[in-house]
Amino acid sequence: MELELELILGILMILVGLISLGFVLKAKTVFPEGSELKKVTANLISVIIFLTAFSLWHVLREHLHWKEKFGEVIEYPEYIFITIAFLLIFKTAKDLYNTARRFGITEQ
C-alpha cells in the first residue's frame, strides 16, 4: 500500500510539473522580448524542468528498485536535480530583488 501511494503521488507530481511547464511556456510567449517577466519565466522553466526531472528519477528509482540493483550511487542524480533547482530559485529570487531595487520598490 505504501509503495502504491508513493507511486501515485510521484506520478501526480510529475503531471503537475508538466502542466506547470506548459502554462509557463505559454505565458513566456506573450511577454515582450527583453522584458523582466520574460527573464523570470525563463528561469522558472528551468526550475520546473529540474524539479520534474527529480520527481521522475525518484519515481523510476523507487518503482524499478534501482537502489537495490545499482546501489546508493543511483540517488546522486536526485541530489543533482534538486541542488540545481534550488540554485536556480536563488538566482531568480536575486534577479527579482535586483529588479525591484531598479524600480525603487525596495530600499537601496
N, C-alpha and C positions, 0 to 999 in steps of 0.2 A: 504494500500500500504506500509506503514512504517513497519508494522509487517512482511509483506511478505519479504521485503528487509532484515530486521534484521534476519529473519529465514534463508534466502538463504545465507547470509554472515556467519551466525553461522555454518551452515552445511558445507560451504566451509572451514571454519577454522578447523572444526573437521576433515574433509578429509585431509587437508594439514598436520595436526598433525599426523594422522595415516600413511600417506605416508612418512612423515619425520621419524617417528618411524621405519618404515620398512627399509628405507635407512640406518639409524644409526645402527640398529640391524645387518644388512648385513655387514656393514663396520666393526663392532666390531669383527666379526668372522675372519677377515683377519689380524688383528693386533696380534703380538706375546704376549703370556701370560706375564703379569707383565710390559708391555710397558706403557709409559706415555700416548700414544694415546688411548690405551685400557681403561685406567682410565678416561680420558676425555670423551670418548664415553659413558662409564657407567654413568657418571654424566649427560651427555646430554640426555640419555634415560630417566632418572628420570625427568629432566626438561620438556621434551616433554610430558611425561605422565601427569604431573600435569597441564601443560598448556592446554592439550587436555581435561582433566577432568574438568577444569574451563570452557572451551567453551561448553562442553557437558551439564554441570549443568546449565549454563546460558541459553542455547537454550531450555532445558527442562522446566526450571523455567518460562521463558517468554512465550513459546508456550502453556504450560499447565496451565498457570495463577496460579502457585503455591503461588505466593506472596499474591494474594487475598484470597486464601484458607487457607494458613498456617501463614501468617503474615511476618513481617520483618526477623524473625529468619531463614527463608529459604535462605536468602542471605549469611549466615555465611559460608557455605561450599565454596562458591566462594572466600571469603576472605582468607580462609584457603589454598585453592589450589594455589591462586596467591602468597600468602606470602611464602609458601614452595618453589614454583618455583623460586622466587627472591632470597631466601636464598641459594638454590642450584646453581643459577647463580653466586652469590657472592662467594660461596665455589669453584666453578670451576675456576672462574677468579683468585682467590687467589692461587689455585693449579697451574694454568698456569704460573702465575708470579713467584712462587717459582721454578718451573721447569726451566724457563728462567734464573733465578738467578743461579741455579745449573750449567747450561751450559755456564754461563758467557755472556749471551746475554744482560742482563740489568746491571745497576750499582749496586754494593753492597751497 
